[in-house]
Each structure stands twice: as C-alpha cells, then as structure tokens.
Amino acid sequence: MSSAKSLLESLVLEHDLEKTVGAQNVFSSSSNSLEQLIRVIVNTQGRDFLEYFKILSKLIFLAQAEWIKNYVSEVSKISSSAENLLEQLILKGCVPYVRDLQHRKCEKKDFLNVAEKAESVLEFLKSLLSKMYLDEECEEMKSVVSKALPNLLILVIEHQHPDLWTSSASLVLSKEMLDKVKDVLNVNNNEELLQYKISKSQLSSVVFFILKHLNEKLRRDSWMCYPSLKVVYQWCLLHTKFPNMSELFPKILPTALLFIDDHELENKILGVTCLYHIMQNTSREELRWYGQADVIYEALKHQLYTREAKLIDTLHPALLYILSVVEKDPQYCTDPQGIQRVPTKYDEIFHTILTDAYGEQNLTLRIALTGHLTFFVEKLGLLTLRHTNLLFKVIEEYLEVYDGKRHSAKPQILRLLKSVIIATWPRMPRYVDFILKILVKLLIDVSDKDKYDFELIHNIEELSTQCLILIKHVNLEYVERQLQNIIKLDVPEACKRTLSDALQLSM
C-alpha cells in the first residue's frame, strides 16, 4: 500500500504522465494493482483525494487490458475486499452528512467540493467501464456493476437534477453513467433497474438495498442532515409502481410521513407527493392493513390548515384518493336501520375546504382552494345538498368579486356550479332564481371589455351559457320566460347575446 501511495504522490507532480508510466513500468508491479491504488484513495482526505482520483482516471485510460482484468476478477469474487473498497470509494463521492440542519436551511457553502468529488468518482467509473470488454467478460462486468449498484445508484441519483451540491459536469456524468449501467445490465428503464436482482435472494432487488441504506439515515432526529437522500428516496419511489410497491410499502411509508410533519413547505409538498404515489400504486386492501390508511388520512387531514397554495394543489387530490380507501361511497353510508344516509368524512373535508374558501381574498389561494371542489361534488352527488348554504355563498362571492383581468377563479367556479346543477338536479328548481341572478350579474360585469381579457371573457361566457342551458332543462318554461324578459331590459349587448344563445341551444 505504501508503494501505491508513493506512486500516486509521484505521479501528481508529473506533467507527462504517459511517458512516466511507461518508464516506471507501473502496471507490472503487484503493489501497484488497481485494488491497492483504490485502497489508498479511500483512506485519503482533502485535496489529495481529488488529485489522486484524477491520476487514477488517467491510469485507467493508459492501463493494459490485463491490469483491468485482474481487478475485475478480484471484485467478482464473493465477499472480496476489492468489492468493499469499490463500494466505499463510491460512497466517498456521495453527498455527506451536514451538521446543524435541524434548525436551518442548507446552503451552497455546505457542499464545498462535493460536486468535484462526485465528478471524479463518476469519471473514474466511466473510464473503468469503458475499458472492460462487453463480449467474453460480459458476466464478470455485470457482476462488478451489480455489486456496486446500490451505492452507485445513490451517487447517480443525487446528480440527476440541479441542486446545491451539483455542477453542470456532475449532471452530465451522472446521466451518462445511468445509461451505461442500464446498457451493461441490459435493462430498459429505471423501474427495471431498481428491480434488478443482485443475488438469488428474494428480497435482493437494488431498491431494497438502497432503502435499507436510506432507512438507516432518514430517522426522525437525523433525516434533515441528509438533504440529498430525500432526492434519492423520491426518485426511487416515483420509479417504483404497482405491483412492485407492495414489497416496499412498509419501508417507505414512515419516511413520507416524516416529510409531511416537517415545518418546511418544500418537505411537506414532498411528503404529500410521495404519499399520493404510494397510494396510487398500492392496493386498497394493503393500505387498510394495520390501520395504515387511517394514519395516512390523519396526516393529510392535518395539512388542511395550511395557507400555502402549492401545498393545497398537491394535498386535495391526495385527500380525495385516501377518502376512497378509508370511507365507503357516500351514497351507501346509512344509519344502522339502513334508512337514512349519514354524513361521512367526505362531508367533513368538503365543509372544511368550503369554510376556508369563504371570504378568502388572496386570488392564488382562491384558485387553489376551489380547484378540486368539483370532484367532491361528483363524489357526493345529490348529498351535496347538505352543503348548499355555504357552497352557494362561496359561488356567489367568487363570481361577484373582481379578481383580475387575466387570471381569475371565475371559470373554475362556473365549472363547479355546472357540476352542482348536474349532481343535484332533482332539487334544483328551488335554486333557479338564485342561479339566474348571479349568472346575469356576472355577464353584465364581464361586458366591460376594459376590466377583463378577451380570452377570459370568452371562457366565462361559454361556461355561463352551459350553466344557463342546464337550469333551462330543470324548469324549461319558467327559465325561458325569465331569459326573454331579461333580454328586453336595458342590459349590455354582449349579455343579451349570451342569454339568446342559452335560449336557442341545448346540451
């Protein structure tokens, strides 16, 4: 080992490396084997680590085929020291533990030289794989790659997308390495790669080993100090789908719940996104085992108190999905006698969202809060009538208040109104006058071309026409008579045109 270190130290100072390597006959000495050189680098810190790595990559390029073959054969052996060294070497390029992140956000300065280390490791591995033969040594090559694969994938995933610890070079190298690994192992996509079996053991897929590593680090008291492992967790999760998710479900759920409980918005969104993917790729029965669906529901429900539009946009679809797991269809939830349909968790969540939406002045929050109400109405059906008092207050308020020239919640609210009319049409006659009033007021309001963008006006008029046609079918003669009377009044021409279209058209 001392000889290997001396060699690296001497080569760092050389300008003509090719000439020096040839003169010293580097590859013929057993003390200068690739394994010994890697051993030295694994135990080296600071700038020397990067310098030695640059030399090693150049040596790989200049190396004789026999020198590489000897190393590959050594790594291929069961429980060889060379195998462990290669894994340690790869981990040296990964993003390290960062202290004191429990109470602050990570910064660029926390990751000095991290991208450079990753570049060095990836460049070395790329050179090594390029030197291996893809024909007769194919199985040995696969063995080397598969044994290092869990650690290698962690390193590669950390540099798949720009972040505080990446560089343009590390991003390019990681993508090249990912493609190279898939080519060597003959897999078609990332999901197949994660399911690649390292050994004959039933639980030996690559993702199993990666998650084992993540679970050791992403604990309640320490996960904040491993910012890059959040990225690895999400990547592995989003590239695992049904039915492969079933095997991993118990291992991945706790981590997603940890993210949701954090005070940082970014982590909350990450947690909800991960939970939604887990739910969509796990059978409903598995979600219900051991009350796990109820745990997910409570975790998501707790986030309803947020005032962040980005989180709301992610949260509401996830809540709708978990409600379909923990709750029966609202149409079939009856009292013990089976006579009267009783309120459900759908009603509870729907009422909470409506309460938050009522009186909200922020446009972004208005759009976020009402964005998924249509899906709740479709699920509740006629039972939406339980909420009509508050629901129509929200609809009226959002249609009456001016909320912008181009971006407005009005088209979204009109779609909501349309779904309410369809879902509750047997009881709509009592609301016909109210709906007519708010729609006509809206059409008069949008007739002012200076207040609204042309595209927004067109959208509102089209949706208003659809709503008018729907209530016309609720009470044909009465609505037609009312529309004809309004057209005779002194209202803007644009409003008259829309009302005339509603009179003549049908859906």
N, C-alpha and C positions, 0 to 999 in steps of 0.2 A: 504493500500500500504506500509506503514512504517513497518507493521508486516511482509509482504512478503520480504521486503528488509532485515530486521533483520534476517529472516530465511536464506536467501541466504548468508549473511555475516557469520553467524554462521556455516553453512554447508561447506563453503570454508575451514574452519580450521579443519574440522573433517577428521579423517583417516578412520574410519569405518562408512561409510555413511549409509549403510543398517541398522545397529544397532541403529544409532542416529535417523533416520527417523521413525523407529518403536517405539522408546522410546518417541519421541515427538508427535507421532500421527499426523504427518504433514498433511495428506490428509483429515482429518476430519474437519479442520478449514476452514471456508468460506473465511477468509482473506488470506489464502494460496492457493487460487484457481490458476489454470494454467494461467488464464487470468491476474490475479494480478502479478504473477511472470514475465510473459512476459512484462507487463507494466513497471515493474522495469528495466528489461534488456534493453528495447527500450530507456529508459532515462539514460542509463549508458554509460560512455565513457572509453576509455583506456583499461588497462589490466583487470580491474574489469569486463568489458563486456565479455571477453573470459572466465574468471574464472566462472562467473555466468552461462554462457552458458554450460560449462562442467557439472556443478551441475544440471542444468535443464535437460540435456540429460540423466543423471543418474537417476533423479527423474522420468522421463518418463518410464524408464526401470523398476523401482520399484513400479510405481503407481498402484493403484487399478483401476479396469475397470470403476467404477462409476465416478472416478475423471476425467478420459479422456472423458467419455460420456457427462458429464456436460459441458465440454469445447466445444466439437463438437456441441452440441445442441445450445450453445451460438453463435458460429461462423455461424451456419446455418441460424440464424435469419436474416431478411432483415435489412440492414444498422446498424448492431450491432457494438459496439465499439470493440469487440473482433476481428471481421473481419478486421477492420482498423489497429488494433495493429499487427495482423499477417502479413499484407502487409508491415507495417513499419519495422517489425522485419526482414523480408526477404531482404528488401532494405538495411538494415544495413550490410548485408553480401556482397552486390554488390560493384564493384569497384567504388571508389569515384571520384569526380571532382579533377583534378590535375591542379594546377595553373601554369602559365608561359610556357605552351607547345606550344604557338603560334610561338615561335622562336627557339625551340629546340626539340630534340627527347626525348621521355620518356625513363627513365632508371629503372633498378630494384629497386633502392633505393626510387623511387616514390611510391612504393607499399608495404611498410613495413607493416606486419601483415594482409594484405588484404587476402592472401590465408588462413591464420589461421582463420580469421573471417568467410570466406566462408565455410571452413570445419566445423566450429561449427554450423552454421545455417543449413547446409545440414545434418549434423549428427543428429541434433535435429529433423528436419522434417522427416528424415528417421525413427527415433525411434518412432515419433508420428504416422506415417502412419502404421508402423508395429504393433502398439498397437490397432489400430482401427479394428473392425470386418468387414469382407468382405461379410457377409451374410445379416442379418437383418438391419444393419446400413449402408448398401451399398449406399443408396441415400444420407444420411447425409454426408457420407465420400466423395462422389462425389461433393457435394455442397461445402465442405471445400476446396477441391483441386481446383475446378474450379474458386472459388472466388479469390484464391491466385495465380492462374495460370499465369497471365501476369508477375507479379513480380518474381514469382518462375522460369519461363522460362528464364527471363533475367539473373538471377543468374546462372542457369544451363548452359546456352549457353556461358556465359563468361568463363566457365571452361570446355568446350568441347575439346579444343585443347591447347597444351602447349603454354604459353605466359609469359610475365614478372610478371604477378600477380597470376599465378597458382602454384600449387605444385602437386606432384605425388598423394597425398591423395585427394586433391580437384578434380583432374581429374577423379579419380575412383568414388568418391562420386557423382559427377555430372552425370556421365553415369548411375550409379545405380538409381539415383533419376529420371532421364528421363525415364528409363524403368519402374520404379514403377508408375510414373504418367500415362504413356500410358496404363499400366495394369489396374489401378484404373478407368480410364475414358473409357476403352475398345476401344481404337483406335489402328490402326495397324501400323502407321508410323508417321513420323514427319510432313508431309504435312497435314494429317488428324488432328493432334494435333493442328496445327496452325489455322485450320479452325473450331475447336471445338467452339460451341456456349455457351457462359457463361450465356446469358439470351435469352429471346424470341425476343429481338430487332434484326432487320435485319442486322445491322452493328456491332453486338456484338461478332464476332469471336475473338479469342485470339490475333491473329496477328494484328487486328485493334487496340486493346488497347496497344499492345507493340509499334506499330508505332506511336501512339499518344504520348506515353512517349518519344520515340526517337526524334520525331519532335520538342518537347519542348527543347531538349538538343542539338541536332545536327543542330545548326544555324551557319550562316556564321562566326560570331565573336566568337563562343564558341566551335564548334564541336571538335577542336583539343585537348581540355582539357578533353574529354571523350573517351580515346583510346579504352576502352573495348566495347563501344556502336557501334563502327564500326564493330566489330566482330558479335555483336548481329544483326545488320542491315543486314550484308551479309548472315548470317545463315538463318534468316527469309526469305530473298529474294530468296536464292537458294533452299529453301524448299517450295516455292510458285510457282505453274506452271499454265499454261492455263487450265481452264478459270478463275481461282481464281485471277490471276494477274490483271484482268480488274478492279476489285473493288479497288485495292490498287494503281494502276498506278499513279494517281495524287499525292499521298502521298509519293511515293518512288523515283520518278524521280528527284526532286530537290536535294536530298541528294547525289545521284550518281554523279550529275553534280558538286556538291561541291568538292567531292573527286578528280575528274578529274582536276579541276582548281588548286589543291594544287601543291606546288613545290617539294614535296617528291615523289620519284619514286614509292614507295610502295603504296601510296594513289592513284596515277594516275592509276596504274595497277588495284587496287581495283575498282576504278570508272568505268574503261572500262569493266572489267569483269561483274560488276553489270549491266551496260547498255546493254551489249550483252545478258545477261539472260533476262532482261526486254523485249527487242525487240523480242527475240525468243518466249516469252510466252504472247505476246500481239498481237492482230490482227493488220494488216497493216492499216486498216481504223482508228482504235483507235489511232495509232501512229500519223496519219496525222491530227487528230483533233487539232484545235487551233495552228497549226504550230509546234507541239511538235517534229515531226520527223525532221524538219529543224533545230531546236535547237540542237537536238542530233547530227545531221550531222556536224554542225559547230563546236561543242565541240570536236568531234572526229577528224575532219579535222585539227583542230588547233594543235593536237598532232603529226602530220606528221613531225614536225620539230625536233622531239626527236632523240637522238643518243643512245638510250638505247635499246639493243636487246630484253630484256624481255618485254618491253612495246610494241615494234613493233610486236612481236609474238602474243600479245593479241589484238592489235589495228587493224591490217589488216583484220582479219575475221569480226570484228565488223563493219568496214567501208564498206566491201562488202555487209553486210546484210542491213545496213541503206541506201546504194545506191539503193537497190532493192525496197525501200519504197519511197524515195524522187524522184527517177528518173524512167522514162519509160525504157523499154527494148531498148538498143541502136539500135537494128535492126529496130525499129519502130519510132525513133526520126527523123522526117523530117522537112524540111523548110515549110513555110505557103502554098506553092503550092503543097506540098506532093511529090516533085520530088527528091530532094537531101537529103541524110541523114546527119544530122548536129552533130557536137561534143557534148558530154554530160559530166556530172560530172564524169562518168566512165573514160573518156579520160583524164580529168583533174587530177584525183587521180593517174591513171596509169602512166601518164607522170611525175608527181611529184616523184613517187617511183622510176621510171627508172632513173631520174636525180640524185636522192640521191645515187642510186646503182652504177652509172657510176663513175669509179675512186676510189671507196671505197677500202681501203687497209686492214681494220680490218675484219678478217675471220668471226667472230661471227656476225658482222653487215651485211656482205655479205649474209650469210645464212638467216638471219632474213629478210632483205630487199627483197630478191628474193623468199622467201618461199611461197608466195601466188600469185605470178605473173601469174602462170598457170591458176588460177581461173578467173583472169581478162581477160586473152586471151580467155578462154572458153565463157565468157560473151560477149566480144566484137566480137568474131567470125571474119569474113572477115574484119571488121573495124579495126582490129589490124594493118592492113597495114598502117594506119595513123602514126604509131609509129615505123615502121620497121627500120628506120635510126638509132634511138637511141637504140632500142631494140637489134638489131644485133651487135651494138658496145658493149653493155653490155655482150651479149652472147660470143662474140669473146674474149673480155678481160678476162672474168672469166674462159674460157676454156684454154686460153694460159698461164695465170699466175699460177705458182706453189703456192699452198696454203695449203700444209700439207700432211703428209704421210698417216694419218688415217682419219682425219676429213677434208672434202673438200666440197666446194659448187658445184663442177663439176657434180655429179649425179643429183642434183637439177636443174642445168642449162640445162642439157641434157633432162630432163623431160619437161622443159619449151620450148626448141627447138622443141621437139616432138609435143607439143600442138600447137605451132605456125604453123608448117607444116600442121597439120590436119585442123586447123581453116582457113588457107589462101591458101589451096592447088590450087585453080584456078590460083593464081598469083605466085605460087612457081617456075615455070620454070626459071624465071629471077634470082633466088637466088640459083639455083642448084650448080653452080661452087663455090660460096662462102661457102655454107654448106659443100660441099665435102672437100674443102681446110681445114676448121677449124677442121673437124672430123678426117681427115687423120693426121693432125699435132698433134691432141690430142692422137690418137692411137700410133703414133711414140713415143710421150712423155711418155706415160704410159708403154711402153715396157721396160723401165728401172725399173727392179724389186726392186732396192735399194731405189728408190725415193718414191714408193707407197706401201702400204699394199696390200696383196694378195686379200682380200675381196673387197677393194676399186677398184682395177684393174678389177676384175671380174664384178663388178657393172657397171663401166664405159664402158667396152667392150660390155656388154649386151645392155645397153641403146644406145650406139653408133650404134650397129647393127640395132636396131629398127628404129633409125633415117635414116640410110642408106637405109633400106628397104622402108621406106615411100617416100624418094625422088626418089627411083628407080621407084615407081609407078607414080610419077609425069612425068618423062621422061625416060621410060624404056630403050630404045636402047642407048640413049646417056650416061646414068649413068652406064649401064653395060659395055659399051666400055671404059669409063673412069676408072672404077674399075679394069678391066682386064689390062689396061695399067699401072696402079699404082702397081699392084701385080708383074708385070715384072721388076719393078725398084728395086734398092737396098734399101729395107725397112726391118725393123725387122720382124722376123718370126711371132711373136705374132700379129703384124699389118696385115700381109698377111692372117693369119687365120681368123681374124675378117672380113676382106674385102671379103674373099671367102665365109664365112657364109652368108654375106649380099647378095652375088650374087645368092646363091643357095636357100635361104629361102624367104618366102613371108608371109605377115601378113593376 
